[in-house]
Amino acid sequence: MVALIPMDTEHEAYLRDESRSTGSADSISFPRDEAEIVAVLQRIREAAGDGAPAPVTVQGARTGLAAGAVPGGGHVMNLSRANRYLGLRVDEDGVYCLRVQPGVVLAELRRHLADKSLPVHGWSSDDLRALERMYAGPEQFFPTDPTETSACLGGMAACNASGARSFRYGPMRPHIRGMRVVLADGDVIALRRGEVRACGRRLRLQTESGRKLDLSLPTYDMPQAKNASGYYIADDMDAIDLFIGSDGTLGIISELELALSPVPAFTWGVSCFLADERAACEVTEAVRASISDTTAIEYFDADALDILRRQRALGAAFSALPPLADAWSCCVYVELSCAERERALSDLALLGKILVAHGGSVADTWVARTDTDRETLRFFRHAVPESVNMLIDERRRTDPAITKLGSDMSVPDGRLHDVIALYRSTLADAGLESAAWGHIGDNHLHVNILPRSMEDYAAGKRLFARWAAEVSRMGGAVSAEHGVGKLKRDFLATMYGEEHVREMAQLKRQLDPWCQLGQGNLFDVELARGGDRA
Ligand SMILES: Cc1cc2nc3c(=O)[nH]c(=O)nc-3n(C[C@H](O)[C@H](O)[C@H](O)COP(=O)(O)OP(=O)(O)OC[C@H]3O[C@@H](n4cnc5c(N)ncnc54)[C@H](O)[C@@H]3O)c2cc1C
């Protein structure tokens, strides 16, 4: 039987995630499957008697950046041990669909697919036949690519994670074919994409115990930009989309079915170093408009490159980074993937022309064509957020209240120059230290403010609130990929307005009347329970 372990010093790490905020909890469990998830919920209900059951915060790998997995009291349900591979089928279009538990780690999934070594314990003969066919055919991969590969698939689904390659492949959402979700009362909903749709803004669901739910969906329209802010809502939407990106607030994902994709024959990563940010925006727009094989367009600003230069000079973990010339002031990374070498070469030639037209040159460009080259580039991209985290940890030694302030906002195509101008002018006015990087192809940069003092920290927070308002006015999203969690919930009201956030809370109460799951995510507790903001 799964244990509810009283919270103790041995489990302190489970009070934190990568947002570097810390919470509190009374107990923790590590269920290994859906039956154990249901059992934990039942014991928590029994312990409460006639009162409200304790809050439950679900965790995957705790790599989230919005404190969604940080508990605010009650129970922590950590699903990292529910990590089995459950089976495989081929759909009618020949797509391989892999069933996994939520605790499967992305890096391991990738390795098993590349090595053809998926653990098959307990698979049926149909599953094994599908596997044999898959291994005999072109290599498959899972396209969603958050930089942090230690994330779990369940956490990635709960955040609708995305990453560099989402420029071509989109976020998690389109790659999720099926899902099993345990509701707060222990009932289960099984969802398969295409099977249950809303009628306008009414969604009727049936649980496995036969209970019928008639949900009234919020009335807002989502932005025409990359978005991970609040619930996914649209007329006639697929029911599965409501649970993807719901930040652990509507139900516990106990199983996922993932659509795999064939690995493109040629993938070349091109790091283009440029002299100024305007050129970087123009290169982005030109690549977006003219090279259809582009899978990723990423950006690193001058401050991000400077941080890498400093880390490299310090040696140790970052000594493997290639040298960065002083003249380089920013970098646009373009990834091209296609089936034929000739086409890859002509894409590369076109990219070369675009670069030269914007002040770039062959000498200022790295092209990665082999696995080893690509690995170096991956290390380079991961080193930026890692270095910033290390810098902040150093500053926290002087003032432990300081944390990194990382933005995650996006705007629609056509507003890239405007949003960058906004960031630059307001950062300069406030005199704040920062570093920006991220998914410029989706008009989505992570601007990280690096506070040197609590005054800087307060100024940075004011700036973020201003950006949230301006980005919302531009038709963008306050969180494009990390989710709202606990850290960005004020911005949700900025983006959608208080009334629409109240509608989201109402929707949550229809599925989780005690507001037990993911307490503090998206809304504060009072608002979630139907009161006004505390
Ligand atoms: C260096 C670095 C770079 C990153 N880059 C990116 C990036 O490019 N793109 C991106 O999207 N993210 C990025 N992230 C953030 C993070 O990796 C993702 O948000 C990831 O999807 C979280 O997965 P996890 O398993 O760690 O989830 P956790 O952090 O454990 O949980 C995240 C949220 O999901 C909920 N949750 C977890 N499991 C379940 C479940 N089974 N059922 C219901 N709810 C659940 C939690 O309650 C919480 O609200 C980065 C993080 C780091 C540290």
The ligand as a Gaussian input file, in Angstrom:
#p B3LYP/6-31G(d) Opt

LIG

0 1
 C       16.904000      25.366000     -17.242000
 C       15.433000      25.238000     -17.535000
 C       14.959000      25.501000     -18.812000
 C       13.579000      25.362000     -19.098000
 N       13.156000      25.595000     -20.367000
 C       11.839000      25.398000     -20.664000
 C       11.369000      25.565000     -22.004000
 O       12.117000      25.882000     -22.916000
 N       10.048000      25.352000     -22.238000
 C        9.164000      24.986000     -21.244000
 O        7.967000      24.810000     -21.511000
 N        9.595000      24.835000     -19.982000
 C       10.892000      25.029000     -19.664000
 N       11.317000      24.860000     -18.371000
 C       10.315000      24.556000     -17.331000
 C       10.006000      23.073000     -17.066000
 O       11.022000      22.229000     -17.447000
 C        8.689000      22.687000     -17.692000
 O        7.671000      23.516000     -17.199000
 C        8.252000      21.219000     -17.448000
 O        7.157000      21.015000     -18.292000
 C        7.807000      20.873000     -16.043000
 O        7.790000      19.460000     -15.900000
 P        8.003000      18.798000     -14.457000
 O        7.826000      17.338000     -14.561000
 O        9.275000      19.263000     -13.851000
 O        6.745000      19.431000     -13.686000
 P        6.677000      20.035000     -12.233000
 O        7.556000      21.219000     -12.116000
 O        6.858000      18.967000     -11.228000
 O        5.147000      20.518000     -12.240000
 C        4.744000      21.551000     -13.090000
 C        3.216000      21.746000     -12.962000
 O        2.538000      20.608000     -13.468000
 C        1.712000      20.026000     -12.472000
 N        1.816000      18.583000     -12.642000
 C        2.941000      17.833000     -12.678000
 N        2.634000      16.547000     -12.932000
 C        1.284000      16.484000     -13.046000
 C        0.362000      15.439000     -13.294000
 N        0.758000      14.173000     -13.500000
 N       -0.958000      15.736000     -13.322000
 C       -1.397000      17.005000     -13.134000
 N       -0.562000      18.036000     -12.892000
 C        0.756000      17.778000     -12.843000
 C        2.267000      20.530000     -11.159000
 O        1.253000      20.543000     -10.158000
 C        2.729000      21.912000     -11.532000
 O        1.642000      22.795000     -11.538000
 C       12.676000      24.983000     -18.070000
 C       13.168000      24.715000     -16.780000
 C       14.517000      24.841000     -16.510000
 C       14.988000      24.527000     -15.119000

